[in-house]
């Protein structure tokens, strides 16, 4: 199982084993990672699962879709590496993926 690392603004790390095919958001919810609310349940209809993808992973994760970009307009403190974690599907290639949780979601 790929490992996904979530880093809170205070530096606390949450390293989880994630199931291939799930999303980064689902991994956070199933493992009680704080800061990922996922109010819409992963339908790309809110921005409460906003994360910052570590620079070295952004290319592997890929760019957001047009629909995701429009949802990111509702997120606070958007950065060039912002993504909605409900839109990042976990693959073996993402083993070690590191995402940072925005301060505004804590």
N, C-alpha and C positions, 0 to 999 in steps of 0.2 A: 504494500500500500504506500502511495506517495505521502510524504510528510509535508504539511503546510504549516507555516509559522506566521502567527498573528502577533503584532507588537502594539501594545497600548502606548498612549502618549507618555505615560509615566515610566516606560521602558520594560514593563512586565511582558514576558513572552509566553505565548501559548502555542505549543507544538503538538499537532494532532496527526493521527493517521487518518487519511482521507480515502474514501472509496472512489475508485475510478468511475467516471460518469456522473458523479454528484457535482455540485457547484461549490465554490469556495464559501458561499453563504451557507449552504446546507451543512458543510463541515463545521462552521462556526456555531450554528444553532444546535446541532447535535452534541456539541462538546461544550456548551455553555460559555462560549467566548463572549465577554462583555463588549458592548459597542456595536454589535451587529443586531439591529432590531428586526429588520426584514418585515416591516409592516404589511407589505403586499404579498408576502409569501413566495417571493421569487418571480413575480410576473413582470418585472421591469416597469412597474407602475408607481414607484416611489424612489427615494434616494437614501433610504435608511440602512442600506448595506454598503454604503460608499467606503472604499478603501483606497490607499495609495500603494500601487505595486512598486516594489523595489526596482530601481533603475535597471539592474542587471537582468531582471525578469520581464520587463515590459515588452520587449520584442517577442519573446516566446508566448506571452499571453495574448498579444495582438491588440489591435486598436478596437475601440468601442464601435458598435453598430450605430446607425443614424438614430434609431429609437433610444438606445442607451445614452447617446450624447444629449438628446433632448431631456432625458431624465436627470442627467448630471447638472443641467441648468438649475435644478431645484436644490442641489447639494450646496453645503457651505464649504468654503476654503478649497475649491477645486484646484487641482494642480495638473500639470501635463501628464502625470502618470496615474491620474484618477480613473477608477473603474467601479462599476457596481459589481459586487462580489457574486450576485445572483447570475451574472452573465459570463462568469469565468468557469468553464467546464473543466474538471480535473482529469488530467491524463497522466500517464507514467512520466512523460517529459516534464511535468511540473513538480517532480519530486524535489522538495526543498524550497518551493515558492515562498517568498516572504512578502507579506503585506502589512502596512501600518494603518492603524485605525485613527481616523480624524478626531481631534480633540472635541469637536462639536457634537460627537455622538456619545460622549461619556457623561 
